[in-house]
Amino acid sequence: MDIHDYATSAAEELAEDAQTLGCGADPRGVLDIVWNGDGADRQGDHFRLRRLEGDTEAESLRSVADLVIAKTKEPVGGLSRPKRRSSGGGPLTEPDVGAPA
């Protein structure tokens, strides 16, 4: 059994328990890492691609930073951003984008 088959089998086996625990997307996230590499792999690939396309080193690094920022803003596994309490201890609210946590 190769790593792809093993990871698929493990994710399928864990999916029901993960769903019960409220983290159903997590096992499938392993498959994305197996097939596409982790964030560092994708960032390195993006940097090398930008360099091959003629960007300077500085432009390529800025492009990687932009990629990281864009990916950081995306919800993970369909989950929304965590809510936080207002400074007065009131109800949970959506965090303001760009505001300090």
Residue, then its C-alpha position, 0 to 999 in steps of 0.5 A: m500500500d502506498i502513502h496515498d492509499y494509506a492516507t485515504s484509508a486512514a482519513e476514511e476510517l477517522a472521518e466518522d469519529a472526527q465528525t462526532l468530535g466536531c472536526g470532520a474536515d481534519p482527517r481530509g486535510v491530511l490528504d491535501i498535505v499528502w497530495n499537494g505538500d504542506g504550506a512550506d512546500r507550496q510556498g517554495d514552489h510558488f517562489r520558484l515559479r515566480r523566479l522562473e517567470g522573471d520576478t526578482e527575488a524581492e518580487s518573488l518573496r513579496s508574492v509568497a507573503d501575499l499568498v500566505i496572507a490570502k491563505t491565512k484569511e481563508p476559513v479552514g475546513g469550512l469553519s468560520r473565524p473564531k468569535r471573541r469577547s468584547s473587552g467589556g466581557g460582553p457577548l462573543t463577536e466576529p473579529d474585525v479583519g486587521a484589528p488586533a486580537 
